[in-house]
Amino acid sequence: MAPIMDVRKYAQKGLDTVIQITFEEFDLKIGYDTLIMSDGGEVGDPRTVFQM
């Protein structure tokens, strides 16, 4: 299972901030596994969402 990382503290630094997440193992299954990152102020309240 991939680690969960709280990136909220990085979102407040500015638009030029780079977030790097490294996984030792990340096994994608079609239609089941998704990595979602957002810059909303609260969990579940994203302004911009990146889905990979």
C-alpha positions in Angstrom: 0.0 0.0 0.0 1.3 3.5 -0.9 2.0 6.0 1.9 -0.4 8.9 2.5 1.1 12.3 2.7 -0.5 15.5 4.0 0.6 18.2 1.5 -1.6 21.0 2.9 1.4 22.7 4.6 3.2 23.0 1.2 0.2 24.5 -0.6 0.5 27.8 1.4 4.1 28.5 0.3 3.1 29.7 -3.2 2.5 28.6 -6.8 6.2 28.0 -7.4 6.4 25.3 -4.8 7.3 21.8 -6.1 5.9 18.8 -4.3 7.8 15.6 -4.8 6.3 12.3 -3.6 8.4 9.1 -3.8 6.8 5.6 -3.7 8.8 2.5 -3.1 5.9 0.6 -4.7 2.7 1.8 -6.3 0.7 -0.8 -8.1 -2.0 0.7 -10.3 -5.1 -1.3 -11.1 -7.2 0.1 -14.0 -10.2 1.9 -12.6 -9.3 1.4 -8.9 -6.2 3.3 -7.8 -6.0 7.1 -8.1 -3.6 9.7 -6.7 -5.5 12.9 -6.0 -3.8 16.2 -5.0 -5.6 19.5 -4.4 -4.9 22.9 -3.1 -8.1 23.5 -1.1 -8.0 24.9 2.4 -10.0 22.0 3.9 -10.1 18.3 3.2 -12.8 17.7 0.6 -12.9 21.3 -0.5 -10.4 21.5 -3.4 -9.9 24.6 -5.6 -7.7 22.8 -8.1 -7.5 19.0 -8.4 -4.8 17.0 -10.1 -5.7 13.3 -10.7 -3.0 10.9 -11.9 
